[in-house]
Amino acid sequence: KKIIVIDAGHGGRDGGASYKRKRFEKDIVLSISKYLKSEIEKKGFKVYLTRSRDKYVKLSHRTKYANKKHADMFLSIHANAARKNRAKKAHGVETYFLSPARSARAKRVAALENKGDMTGMGWSSKDSLLTISNRAKITAANKMAIDIQKNMLFTLRQKYGKNSIRDGGVREGPFWVLVGAQMPSVLVEIGYISHPKEGYRISTKRYQKLTASGIAKGVESYFLKN
């Protein structure tokens, strides 16, 4: 029986990004994580949440929890955000696996998710840490990210249409919440909370349930193939 640990990003004093300063990333991703837990359990997996309520959990403690549970997969759920001058243009779903940043975009997204719990290390030290800690798991995490992205995208597009859900692709990024995981791990960006239309959409139960369903199908697909 495979064990999955789902991590709802942010929490407590770390609200993450927000939609019109009324709906916060921490609440949206917690809701999706609970739906996702239910969907994955239906498929016969054992599932744990790093947080089941609105509380702050250090990034390093999240993967330590997954390691303690001897998890076979670690999923961190987040919502993306863009700067004001790009808020109306940036939208879509993306899935990341841990690696030293390959692009300015990856660094920007990671900076948003990392800022709640940054260490005092310089960039070069962090870059070395990422390379060393993730080398053995890059291939598995990449395959996992592809399956999750594909199934999440397909499920959402069935309901909202192909043109409404942009494919942000599978990307590499330096996300500290994934550092230290002893199993393949990915970070899912379920949409842009900063986008006028998508920001509202991701706060609805319908979108959250569909996203959870798509991710769950991706998880099942990965384990069936690997």
C-alpha positions in Angstrom: 0.0 0.0 0.0 1.6 3.2 -1.2 1.8 6.1 1.2 1.2 9.7 0.0 1.9 12.9 2.0 0.0 15.9 0.9 1.3 19.3 1.9 -1.0 22.3 1.9 1.3 25.3 1.3 1.7 28.2 3.7 -0.6 28.4 6.8 -1.0 30.4 10.0 0.9 33.6 9.9 2.1 32.8 6.3 -1.0 33.5 4.2 0.8 33.2 0.9 -0.7 35.1 -2.1 -4.2 36.5 -2.1 -7.2 37.3 -4.4 -8.2 40.9 -3.8 -6.8 40.5 -0.2 -9.9 38.6 0.7 -9.2 35.0 -0.3 -5.8 33.6 0.7 -3.6 30.9 -0.8 -3.3 29.1 2.5 -7.0 28.5 2.7 -7.5 27.5 -0.9 -4.7 25.0 -1.0 -5.9 23.5 2.4 -9.3 22.9 0.9 -7.9 21.3 -2.3 -5.5 19.1 -0.1 -8.5 17.8 1.8 -10.4 17.0 -1.4 -7.2 15.4 -2.8 -6.8 13.2 0.3 -10.3 11.9 -0.2 -9.8 11.2 -3.9 -6.5 9.4 -3.4 -7.8 7.3 -0.5 -10.6 6.1 -2.8 -7.9 4.7 -5.1 -6.5 2.6 -2.2 -3.6 4.7 -1.1 -2.7 5.7 2.5 -2.7 9.5 2.8 -1.4 12.0 5.4 -1.6 15.8 5.5 1.2 17.9 6.8 -1.5 20.3 8.2 -5.3 19.8 8.5 -6.0 23.3 9.8 -4.8 26.8 9.5 -1.5 26.6 11.3 2.1 27.5 10.4 4.5 24.7 9.7 8.2 25.3 8.9 9.1 24.2 5.4 11.8 21.8 6.7 9.3 20.1 9.0 7.0 19.2 6.1 9.4 16.8 4.4 10.6 15.6 7.8 7.0 14.5 8.4 6.9 12.7 5.1 10.2 10.9 5.8 8.8 9.9 9.2 5.8 8.4 7.6 8.0 6.5 5.1 6.0 8.1 2.2 6.4 7.0 -1.4 5.4 10.4 -2.7 5.3 14.0 -1.4 2.9 16.5 -3.0 3.0 20.2 -2.1 0.0 22.2 -3.2 0.2 26.0 -4.0 -1.4 28.8 -5.9 0.7 31.0 -8.2 0.8 34.8 -8.3 2.2 37.4 -10.7 3.3 41.0 -10.3 0.6 43.7 -10.8 1.8 44.6 -14.3 1.3 40.9 -15.4 -1.7 40.0 -13.2 -4.2 40.1 -16.1 -2.0 38.0 -18.4 -0.5 35.3 -16.2 -2.7 32.2 -15.7 -2.6 28.5 -16.0 -1.5 25.4 -14.1 2.1 24.2 -13.6 3.9 21.4 -11.9 7.5 21.7 -10.5 10.1 19.2 -9.3 13.1 20.1 -7.3 16.2 21.2 -9.1 18.5 24.2 -9.1 16.6 26.9 -11.1 16.9 26.8 -14.8 15.2 30.0 -15.6 14.3 33.4 -14.2 10.6 32.4 -14.1 11.4 29.3 -11.9 13.4 31.5 -9.5 10.5 34.0 -9.3 7.9 31.4 -8.5 10.2 29.7 -6.0 10.9 33.0 -4.3 7.2 33.5 -3.6 6.8 30.0 -2.1 10.1 30.1 -0.1 9.8 33.5 1.5 7.8 32.3 4.5 10.7 30.3 5.8 14.1 31.4 4.4 17.5 30.4 5.9 20.6 32.6 6.0 22.4 30.7 3.3 23.7 32.4 0.3 22.4 31.5 -3.2 25.5 29.4 -4.2 25.2 27.4 -1.0 21.6 26.7 -1.6 22.3 25.8 -5.2 24.8 23.2 -4.1 22.4 21.8 -1.5 19.7 21.3 -4.1 22.0 19.6 -6.5 23.3 17.1 -3.9 20.1 16.4 -2.2 18.0 15.8 -5.3 20.3 14.0 -7.7 19.0 10.5 -7.0 15.3 11.5 -7.3 15.2 13.9 -10.3 14.1 11.3 -12.8 11.3 9.8 -10.7 10.1 13.3 -9.7 10.1 14.4 -13.3 8.0 11.5 -14.4 5.6 12.0 -11.5 5.2 15.7 -12.4 4.4 14.9 -16.0 1.7 12.5 -15.1 0.1 14.9 -12.6 0.3 17.9 -14.9 -1.2 15.9 -17.8 -4.1 14.6 -15.8 -4.8 17.8 -13.9 -4.9 19.7 -17.2 -7.1 17.2 -18.9 -9.7 17.1 -16.1 -9.9 20.9 -15.8 -10.2 21.4 -19.6 -13.0 18.9 -19.8 -15.1 21.2 -17.7 -13.8 24.7 -18.5 -12.6 24.2 -22.1 -9.1 24.0 -23.6 -8.7 27.8 -24.1 -9.6 28.6 -20.5 -6.9 26.5 -18.8 -3.4 27.3 -19.9 -0.7 24.6 -19.8 2.2 26.1 -17.8 4.1 22.9 -18.3 6.4 20.8 -16.1 9.3 22.8 -14.8 12.3 22.6 -12.5 12.6 25.0 -9.5 14.5 25.5 -6.2 11.6 25.0 -3.8 12.8 24.6 -0.2 9.7 22.7 0.9 10.9 19.8 -1.3 14.5 19.8 0.0 15.2 16.8 2.2 12.4 14.6 1.0 13.6 11.0 0.8 11.0 10.2 -1.9 10.0 11.7 -5.3 8.4 15.0 -4.6 6.6 17.7 -6.6 5.0 21.1 -6.1 1.8 21.8 -7.9 0.7 25.4 -8.8 -3.1 25.0 -9.2 -3.6 28.4 -10.9 -2.9 32.1 -10.6 -4.6 33.7 -7.6 -3.6 37.1 -9.0 -5.5 36.7 -12.2 -9.0 38.4 -12.2 -10.9 35.4 -13.6 -8.7 32.5 -12.5 -8.2 33.9 -9.0 -11.9 33.8 -8.4 -12.3 30.4 -10.1 -9.7 28.6 -7.9 -11.6 29.7 -4.8 -14.7 27.8 -5.9 -15.5 24.3 -4.7 -16.0 23.1 -8.3 -12.5 24.0 -9.4 -11.0 22.7 -6.2 -12.7 19.3 -6.6 -11.8 19.0 -10.3 -8.2 19.9 -9.5 -8.0 17.3 -6.8 -9.6 14.7 -9.1 -7.0 15.4 -11.8 -4.0 15.3 -9.5 -5.3 12.0 -8.0 -5.6 10.5 -11.5 -2.0 11.6 -12.1 -0.8 9.9 -8.9 -2.5 6.7 -9.8 -1.1 6.8 -13.4 2.4 7.3 -12.1 2.3 4.3 -9.8 0.7 2.1 -12.5 3.5 2.9 -14.9 6.3 2.8 -12.4 
